[in-house]
Amino acid sequence: MLVIINLYVEAKHLESLVDELKQMPEVVDLFEVTGDQDLVLIVEAESIEHFRSVLVKRILKKQGINGSNSLVVLHTHKRMGRLLEE
């Protein structure tokens, strides 16, 4: 399953947090963005329980995170420029 996570980060912790998140195998994509949130992560998890564990025990415990918002992907129609079969 794929989950999109928006993170709100204290500016002084941004670089160190990015370095930590890059090392996590579940984080398959990591973007620094403009707008209300600071980082957008694409997380790949085996199940909702696995996702919850990664989020609660590993991501949200990192220093500098002020908040998060998660979106569970229900279906992928197109990824990396490729159309996916229904």
GIMOJO-V585400 format. One line per field, one symbol per residue. ss: DSSP state (H for helix, E for strand, - for the rest). psi: psi as a letter, one per 30 degrees, with the letter a starting at -180 (. if undefined). burial: I if it has 24 or more other ideal C-beta (glycine too) atoms within 12 Angstrom, else O. Layout:
ss = ???
psi = ???
burial = ???
This chain:
ss = -EEEEEEEE-HHHHHHHHHHHH----EEEEEE------EEEEEE---HHHHHHHHHHHH-----EEEEEEEE-----EE--EE---
psi = kkkkkkkkkkefgeeeeeeeeffkffjfkkkkllaelekkkjkklfleeeeeeeeefeeffkkfkfllkkjkkekkekkhgkkkk.
burial = IIIIIIIOIOOOOIOOIIOIIOOIOIIIOIOOOOOOIIIIIIIIIOOOOOIOOIIOOIIIOIOIIOOIOIOOOOOOOOOOOOOOOO
